[in-house]
Amino acid sequence: MDDANELNQTIDLILSGDKQAFGDLYEKTIQDVYRTVHFLLEEKTEVDDIVQDTYIQVYKNLKKFDKTKSFKPWITGIAIKQIQSHRRQIWKGIRILKKIEKTESFAVSDKTDELIDKFSNKKVEELVNFLPYKLKQVIILQYVNEHSQDEIAKILNIPLGTVKSRINASLTKLRQNGYEDKLFFEKVRNVQ
């Protein structure tokens, strides 16, 4: 059974009231969601919160999901919206008090620590950190999460041409900064 059918069956179970099925959906999708949030969020201490907010929104909006479409771009889109919401809160200054509270509280380690170790590719993180957020988004979605350019356009709700322009601009900036890893750019050349 392929991933799409398996995910659709899991979604049907959730919508019919099976509480365990949401845990199954979480296990099947957490790696992609966590990787996206981890690479796109500058405040690494906020990653777990954004991932949790993403799954809360998934649970609330699951009945709106169109099963004729792919689930992973849909859930990635929700994660992107949660990141954007978080960034707006930072700009408004609301998060300052929460950061102070977090430094006083004890952080509990859970399964996400394993995911950090597994998916925290420092080289990619260092590479894209200097990029503007919009350029960083498309690079992470395409080269870390391996979404197609069409899927990225749908996730970010932007035209396909904009996705291609942002990828090109990102790669140009990377090259200008002296990053010439042949393996990375070999993959890039094959995709374009």
C-alpha atoms as an extended CHARMM CRD file, in Angstrom:
* protein
*
       192  EXT
         1         1  MET       CA              0.0000000000        0.0000000000        0.0000000000  PROA      1               0.0000000000
         2         2  ASP       CA              1.4150000000        3.3920000000       -0.9330000000  PROA      2               0.0000000000
         3         3  ASP       CA              1.8370000000        6.3030000000        1.4700000000  PROA      3               0.0000000000
         4         4  ALA       CA             -1.0950000000        8.3240000000        0.0840000000  PROA      4               0.0000000000
         5         5  ASN       CA             -3.6180000000        5.4960000000        0.5360000000  PROA      5               0.0000000000
         6         6  GLU       CA             -2.2380000000        4.6620000000        3.9600000000  PROA      6               0.0000000000
         7         7  LEU       CA             -2.4550000000        8.3070000000        5.0600000000  PROA      7               0.0000000000
         8         8  ASN       CA             -6.0050000000        8.5990000000        3.6780000000  PROA      8               0.0000000000
         9         9  GLN       CA             -7.0590000000        5.4890000000        5.6350000000  PROA      9               0.0000000000
        10        10  THR       CA             -5.5040000000        6.9310000000        8.7770000000  PROA      10              0.0000000000
        11        11  ILE       CA             -7.3530000000       10.2180000000        8.1890000000  PROA      11              0.0000000000
        12        12  ASP       CA            -10.6350000000        8.3000000000        7.7830000000  PROA      12              0.0000000000
        13        13  LEU       CA             -9.9980000000        6.5760000000       11.1200000000  PROA      13              0.0000000000
        14        14  ILE       CA             -9.3050000000        9.9050000000       12.8270000000  PROA      14              0.0000000000
        15        15  LEU       CA            -12.4510000000       11.4650000000       11.4040000000  PROA      15              0.0000000000
        16        16  SER       CA            -14.4780000000        8.4710000000       12.5840000000  PROA      16              0.0000000000
        17        17  GLY       CA            -13.2670000000        9.1080000000       16.1520000000  PROA      17              0.0000000000
        18        18  ASP       CA            -10.3100000000        6.7320000000       16.5070000000  PROA      18              0.0000000000
        19        19  LYS       CA             -8.0140000000        8.5950000000       18.9310000000  PROA      19              0.0000000000
        20        20  GLN       CA             -5.0540000000        6.2500000000       18.3510000000  PROA      20              0.0000000000
        21        21  ALA       CA             -5.1140000000        7.0090000000       14.6260000000  PROA      21              0.0000000000
        22        22  PHE       CA             -3.9600000000       10.6010000000       15.1960000000  PROA      22              0.0000000000
        23        23  GLY       CA             -0.8700000000        9.2140000000       16.9200000000  PROA      23              0.0000000000
        24        24  ASP       CA             -0.2710000000        7.0670000000       13.8520000000  PROA      24              0.0000000000
        25        25  LEU       CA             -0.6360000000       10.1050000000       11.5830000000  PROA      25              0.0000000000
        26        26  TYR       CA              1.8290000000       11.9700000000       13.7950000000  PROA      26              0.0000000000
        27        27  GLU       CA              4.3770000000        9.1510000000       13.5440000000  PROA      27              0.0000000000
        28        28  LYS       CA              4.0300000000        9.0200000000        9.7490000000  PROA      28              0.0000000000
        29        29  THR       CA              4.5070000000       12.7680000000        9.2540000000  PROA      29              0.0000000000
        30        30  ILE       CA              6.5920000000       14.1290000000       12.1500000000  PROA      30              0.0000000000
        31        31  GLN       CA              9.9400000000       13.7930000000       10.3820000000  PROA      31              0.0000000000
        32        32  ASP       CA              8.9130000000       16.0290000000        7.4690000000  PROA      32              0.0000000000
        33        33  VAL       CA              7.1610000000       18.5650000000        9.6950000000  PROA      33              0.0000000000
        34        34  TYR       CA              9.9730000000       18.7280000000       12.2350000000  PROA      34              0.0000000000
        35        35  ARG       CA             12.6490000000       19.0450000000        9.5560000000  PROA      35              0.0000000000
        36        36  THR       CA             10.7770000000       21.9120000000        7.8740000000  PROA      36              0.0000000000
        37        37  VAL       CA             10.2450000000       23.8380000000       11.0970000000  PROA      37              0.0000000000
        38        38  HSD       CA             13.7710000000       23.2010000000       12.3460000000  PROA      38              0.0000000000
        39        39  PHE       CA             15.4120000000       24.5810000000        9.2280000000  PROA      39              0.0000000000
        40        40  LEU       CA             13.0780000000       27.5510000000        8.7170000000  PROA      40              0.0000000000
        41        41  LEU       CA             12.8930000000       28.7810000000       12.2890000000  PROA      41              0.0000000000
        42        42  GLU       CA             15.7990000000       30.8280000000       13.5650000000  PROA      42              0.0000000000
        43        43  GLU       CA             14.8070000000       30.4580000000       17.2210000000  PROA      43              0.0000000000
        44        44  LYS       CA             15.5940000000       26.7610000000       17.7240000000  PROA      44              0.0000000000
        45        45  THR       CA             14.0590000000       26.8790000000       21.2120000000  PROA      45              0.0000000000
        46        46  GLU       CA             10.6730000000       27.4900000000       19.5560000000  PROA      46              0.0000000000
        47        47  VAL       CA             10.7550000000       24.5030000000       17.1790000000  PROA      47              0.0000000000
        48        48  ASP       CA              8.8360000000       22.1360000000       19.4870000000  PROA      48              0.0000000000
        49        49  ASP       CA              6.1370000000       24.7580000000       20.0840000000  PROA      49              0.0000000000
        50        50  ILE       CA              5.6440000000       25.3800000000       16.3760000000  PROA      50              0.0000000000
        51        51  VAL       CA              5.5140000000       21.6490000000       15.6490000000  PROA      51              0.0000000000
        52        52  GLN       CA              2.9160000000       21.2330000000       18.3950000000  PROA      52              0.0000000000
        53        53  ASP       CA              0.8920000000       24.1740000000       17.0370000000  PROA      53              0.0000000000
        54        54  THR       CA              1.0750000000       22.6000000000       13.5790000000  PROA      54              0.0000000000
        55        55  TYR       CA             -0.4490000000       19.3500000000       14.8040000000  PROA      55              0.0000000000
        56        56  ILE       CA             -3.1410000000       21.2050000000       16.7340000000  PROA      56              0.0000000000
        57        57  GLN       CA             -4.1080000000       22.9570000000       13.4900000000  PROA      57              0.0000000000
        58        58  VAL       CA             -3.9750000000       19.6720000000       11.5810000000  PROA      58              0.0000000000
        59        59  TYR       CA             -6.3650000000       18.1200000000       14.0960000000  PROA      59              0.0000000000
        60        60  LYS       CA             -8.7410000000       21.1020000000       13.9230000000  PROA      60              0.0000000000
        61        61  ASN       CA             -8.7220000000       21.2710000000       10.1210000000  PROA      61              0.0000000000
        62        62  LEU       CA             -8.4150000000       17.6220000000        9.1210000000  PROA      62              0.0000000000
        63        63  LYS       CA            -12.0350000000       17.4430000000        7.9940000000  PROA      63              0.0000000000
        64        64  LYS       CA            -11.2300000000       20.1720000000        5.4200000000  PROA      64              0.0000000000
        65        65  PHE       CA             -8.4230000000       18.1390000000        3.8330000000  PROA      65              0.0000000000
        66        66  ASP       CA             -9.1500000000       17.1500000000        0.2170000000  PROA      66              0.0000000000
        67        67  LYS       CA             -8.1110000000       13.5020000000       -0.0430000000  PROA      67              0.0000000000
        68        68  THR       CA             -7.7270000000       13.7820000000       -3.8090000000  PROA      68              0.0000000000
        69        69  LYS       CA             -4.5720000000       15.8060000000       -3.1110000000  PROA      69              0.0000000000
        70        70  SER       CA             -1.3140000000       14.8550000000       -1.4590000000  PROA      70              0.0000000000
        71        71  PHE       CA             -1.2880000000       15.1000000000        2.3510000000  PROA      71              0.0000000000
        72        72  LYS       CA              2.3760000000       15.9510000000        2.9300000000  PROA      72              0.0000000000
        73        73  PRO       CA              2.2870000000       19.2830000000        1.0490000000  PROA      73              0.0000000000
        74        74  TRP       CA             -0.9330000000       20.1340000000        2.9380000000  PROA      74              0.0000000000
        75        75  ILE       CA              0.6200000000       19.5160000000        6.3560000000  PROA      75              0.0000000000
        76        76  THR       CA              3.8200000000       21.3160000000        5.2900000000  PROA      76              0.0000000000
        77        77  GLY       CA              1.6730000000       24.3000000000        4.3190000000  PROA      77              0.0000000000
        78        78  ILE       CA              0.1690000000       24.3190000000        7.8080000000  PROA      78              0.0000000000
        79        79  ALA       CA              3.6700000000       24.2270000000        9.3180000000  PROA      79              0.0000000000
        80        80  ILE       CA              4.7260000000       27.1770000000        7.1200000000  PROA      80              0.0000000000
        81        81  LYS       CA              1.6630000000       29.1420000000        8.2600000000  PROA      81              0.0000000000
        82        82  GLN       CA              2.5310000000       28.4210000000       11.8950000000  PROA      82              0.0000000000
        83        83  ILE       CA              6.0810000000       29.6700000000       11.3040000000  PROA      83              0.0000000000
        84        84  GLN       CA              4.7450000000       32.8270000000        9.6450000000  PROA      84              0.0000000000
        85        85  SER       CA              2.3530000000       33.3900000000       12.5250000000  PROA      85              0.0000000000
        86        86  HSD       CA              5.2210000000       32.9630000000       14.9630000000  PROA      86              0.0000000000
        87        87  ARG       CA              7.3180000000       35.4890000000       13.0360000000  PROA      87              0.0000000000
        88        88  ARG       CA              4.4650000000       38.0240000000       13.1570000000  PROA      88              0.0000000000
        89        89  GLN       CA              4.2370000000       37.5870000000       16.9190000000  PROA      89              0.0000000000
        90        90  ILE       CA              7.9510000000       38.2640000000       17.2470000000  PROA      90              0.0000000000
        91        91  TRP       CA              7.6530000000       41.4110000000       15.1710000000  PROA      91              0.0000000000
        92        92  LYS       CA              4.8980000000       42.6290000000       17.4570000000  PROA      92              0.0000000000
        93        93  GLY       CA              7.0110000000       41.9760000000       20.5340000000  PROA      93              0.0000000000
        94        94  ILE       CA              4.5760000000       39.5420000000       22.1570000000  PROA      94              0.0000000000
        95        95  ARG       CA              7.0830000000       36.7000000000       22.4070000000  PROA      95              0.0000000000
        96        96  ILE       CA              9.5140000000       38.5500000000       24.6860000000  PROA      96              0.0000000000
        97        97  LEU       CA              7.6490000000       37.6010000000       27.8490000000  PROA      97              0.0000000000
        98        98  LYS       CA              7.3170000000       33.9920000000       26.7570000000  PROA      98              0.0000000000
        99        99  LYS       CA             11.0740000000       33.7370000000       26.1860000000  PROA      99              0.0000000000
       100       100  ILE       CA             11.7520000000       35.0020000000       29.7070000000  PROA      100             0.0000000000
       101       101  GLU       CA              9.3400000000       32.4230000000       31.1230000000  PROA      101             0.0000000000
       102       102  LYS       CA             10.9520000000       29.6380000000       29.0970000000  PROA      102             0.0000000000
       103       103  THR       CA             14.4200000000       30.3430000000       30.4800000000  PROA      103             0.0000000000
       104       104  GLU       CA             13.0360000000       29.8270000000       33.9840000000  PROA      104             0.0000000000
       105       105  SER       CA             11.2270000000       26.5790000000       33.2290000000  PROA      105             0.0000000000
       106       106  PHE       CA             12.8050000000       23.1440000000       32.9120000000  PROA      106             0.0000000000
       107       107  ALA       CA             12.7710000000       21.6950000000       29.4030000000  PROA      107             0.0000000000
       108       108  VAL       CA             11.6120000000       18.0950000000       29.1870000000  PROA      108             0.0000000000
       109       109  SER       CA             13.4060000000       15.9170000000       26.6760000000  PROA      109             0.0000000000
       110       110  ASP       CA             11.2500000000       13.7240000000       24.4930000000  PROA      110             0.0000000000
       111       111  LYS       CA             11.3500000000       12.1010000000       21.0900000000  PROA      111             0.0000000000
       112       112  THR       CA             12.1090000000       15.4190000000       19.4110000000  PROA      112             0.0000000000
       113       113  ASP       CA             15.6920000000       15.3080000000       20.7520000000  PROA      113             0.0000000000
       114       114  GLU       CA             16.2500000000       12.2340000000       18.5890000000  PROA      114             0.0000000000
       115       115  LEU       CA             14.8680000000       14.1040000000       15.5960000000  PROA      115             0.0000000000
       116       116  ILE       CA             17.2150000000       17.0270000000       16.1950000000  PROA      116             0.0000000000
       117       117  ASP       CA             20.1840000000       14.6670000000       16.1440000000  PROA      117             0.0000000000
       118       118  LYS       CA             18.8970000000       12.8760000000       13.0650000000  PROA      118             0.0000000000
       119       119  PHE       CA             17.8610000000       15.8680000000       10.9570000000  PROA      119             0.0000000000
       120       120  SER       CA             20.0290000000       18.7120000000       12.1640000000  PROA      120             0.0000000000
       121       121  ASN       CA             22.3180000000       19.0540000000        9.2110000000  PROA      121             0.0000000000
       122       122  LYS       CA             24.6050000000       21.8180000000       10.4320000000  PROA      122             0.0000000000
       123       123  LYS       CA             26.1740000000       22.3390000000        7.0320000000  PROA      123             0.0000000000
       124       124  VAL       CA             22.8290000000       23.0720000000        5.3720000000  PROA      124             0.0000000000
       125       125  GLU       CA             21.7350000000       25.1650000000        8.3440000000  PROA      125             0.0000000000
       126       126  GLU       CA             24.8820000000       27.3030000000        8.2330000000  PROA      126             0.0000000000
       127       127  LEU       CA             24.6000000000       27.5190000000        4.4810000000  PROA      127             0.0000000000
       128       128  VAL       CA             21.0690000000       28.9120000000        4.3740000000  PROA      128             0.0000000000
       129       129  ASN       CA             20.9930000000       30.9430000000        7.5990000000  PROA      129             0.0000000000
       130       130  PHE       CA             22.2000000000       34.1240000000        5.9030000000  PROA      130             0.0000000000
       131       131  LEU       CA             19.5250000000       33.9020000000        3.1860000000  PROA      131             0.0000000000
       132       132  PRO       CA             16.3980000000       36.0500000000        3.5020000000  PROA      132             0.0000000000
       133       133  TYR       CA             13.4420000000       34.0650000000        4.8490000000  PROA      133             0.0000000000
       134       134  LYS       CA             11.5950000000       33.7980000000        1.5120000000  PROA      134             0.0000000000
       135       135  LEU       CA             14.6640000000       32.3630000000       -0.2090000000  PROA      135             0.0000000000
       136       136  LYS       CA             15.4430000000       30.0880000000        2.7170000000  PROA      136             0.0000000000
       137       137  GLN       CA             11.8900000000       28.6690000000        2.5520000000  PROA      137             0.0000000000
       138       138  VAL       CA             12.1540000000       27.4230000000       -1.0170000000  PROA      138             0.0000000000
       139       139  ILE       CA             15.6390000000       25.9480000000       -0.5330000000  PROA      139             0.0000000000
       140       140  ILE       CA             14.5680000000       24.0020000000        2.5670000000  PROA      140             0.0000000000
       141       141  LEU       CA             11.3400000000       22.7970000000        0.9840000000  PROA      141             0.0000000000
       142       142  GLN       CA             13.0620000000       21.6400000000       -2.1880000000  PROA      142             0.0000000000
       143       143  TYR       CA             16.4360000000       20.3190000000       -1.0660000000  PROA      143             0.0000000000
       144       144  VAL       CA             15.7800000000       19.1990000000        2.5000000000  PROA      144             0.0000000000
       145       145  ASN       CA             12.1500000000       18.0610000000        2.2790000000  PROA      145             0.0000000000
       146       146  GLU       CA             12.4090000000       17.2030000000       -1.4190000000  PROA      146             0.0000000000
       147       147  HSD       CA              9.1380000000       18.8160000000       -2.4730000000  PROA      147             0.0000000000
       148       148  SER       CA              8.6770000000       19.4780000000       -6.1720000000  PROA      148             0.0000000000
       149       149  GLN       CA              8.5190000000       23.0630000000       -7.3500000000  PROA      149             0.0000000000
       150       150  ASP       CA              4.7820000000       22.6240000000       -8.0370000000  PROA      150             0.0000000000
       151       151  GLU       CA              4.2500000000       21.4290000000       -4.4560000000  PROA      151             0.0000000000
       152       152  ILE       CA              6.2540000000       24.3640000000       -3.0980000000  PROA      152             0.0000000000
       153       153  ALA       CA              4.0650000000       26.7700000000       -5.0750000000  PROA      153             0.0000000000
       154       154  LYS       CA              0.9680000000       25.2020000000       -3.5230000000  PROA      154             0.0000000000
       155       155  ILE       CA              2.4440000000       25.0860000000       -0.0070000000  PROA      155             0.0000000000
       156       156  LEU       CA              3.4610000000       28.7510000000       -0.1020000000  PROA      156             0.0000000000
       157       157  ASN       CA              0.4680000000       29.8210000000       -2.1960000000  PROA      157             0.0000000000
       158       158  ILE       CA              2.6730000000       31.5810000000       -4.7520000000  PROA      158             0.0000000000
       159       159  PRO       CA              3.0550000000       31.1830000000       -8.5270000000  PROA      159             0.0000000000
       160       160  LEU       CA              5.3880000000       28.5030000000       -9.8580000000  PROA      160             0.0000000000
       161       161  GLY       CA              7.4770000000       31.1920000000      -11.5790000000  PROA      161             0.0000000000
       162       162  THR       CA              8.0490000000       32.8650000000       -8.2130000000  PROA      162             0.0000000000
       163       163  VAL       CA              9.2570000000       29.5640000000       -6.7630000000  PROA      163             0.0000000000
       164       164  LYS       CA             11.7040000000       29.1340000000       -9.6380000000  PROA      164             0.0000000000
       165       165  SER       CA             12.9210000000       32.7310000000       -9.2840000000  PROA      165             0.0000000000
       166       166  ARG       CA             13.4630000000       32.3320000000       -5.5480000000  PROA      166             0.0000000000
       167       167  ILE       CA             15.3620000000       29.0810000000       -6.0140000000  PROA      167             0.0000000000
       168       168  ASN       CA             17.5410000000       30.6980000000       -8.6600000000  PROA      168             0.0000000000
       169       169  ALA       CA             18.1530000000       33.7620000000       -6.4500000000  PROA      169             0.0000000000
       170       170  SER       CA             19.0160000000       31.5080000000       -3.5040000000  PROA      170             0.0000000000
       171       171  LEU       CA             21.5000000000       29.4760000000       -5.4920000000  PROA      171             0.0000000000
       172       172  THR       CA             23.0500000000       32.6340000000       -6.9080000000  PROA      172             0.0000000000
       173       173  LYS       CA             23.5420000000       34.0300000000       -3.3820000000  PROA      173             0.0000000000
       174       174  LEU       CA             25.0250000000       30.7360000000       -2.2270000000  PROA      174             0.0000000000
       175       175  ARG       CA             27.4910000000       30.7560000000       -5.1120000000  PROA      175             0.0000000000
       176       176  GLN       CA             28.3710000000       34.4200000000       -4.4630000000  PROA      176             0.0000000000
       177       177  ASN       CA             29.2270000000       33.4970000000       -0.8910000000  PROA      177             0.0000000000
       178       178  GLY       CA             31.7250000000       30.9430000000       -2.1220000000  PROA      178             0.0000000000
       179       179  TYR       CA             29.7330000000       27.7990000000       -1.5160000000  PROA      179             0.0000000000
       180       180  GLU       CA             30.7320000000       25.3970000000       -4.2510000000  PROA      180             0.0000000000
       181       181  ASP       CA             29.9610000000       21.9480000000       -2.8360000000  PROA      181             0.0000000000
       182       182  LYS       CA             29.8020000000       19.8530000000       -5.9980000000  PROA      182             0.0000000000
       183       183  LEU       CA             27.3920000000       17.2780000000       -4.5500000000  PROA      183             0.0000000000
       184       184  PHE       CA             24.8800000000       19.9390000000       -3.5470000000  PROA      184             0.0000000000
       185       185  PHE       CA             25.0570000000       21.7600000000       -6.8470000000  PROA      185             0.0000000000
       186       186  GLU       CA             25.0150000000       18.4860000000       -8.7950000000  PROA      186             0.0000000000
       187       187  LYS       CA             21.6130000000       17.8130000000       -7.2550000000  PROA      187             0.0000000000
       188       188  VAL       CA             20.5700000000       21.3940000000       -7.9860000000  PROA      188             0.0000000000
       189       189  ARG       CA             21.5420000000       21.1370000000      -11.6500000000  PROA      189             0.0000000000
       190       190  ASN       CA             19.6130000000       17.8800000000      -12.0280000000  PROA      190             0.0000000000
       191       191  VAL       CA             16.4270000000       19.4340000000      -10.6620000000  PROA      191             0.0000000000
       192       192  GLN       CA             16.3890000000       22.6530000000      -12.6810000000  PROA      192             0.0000000000
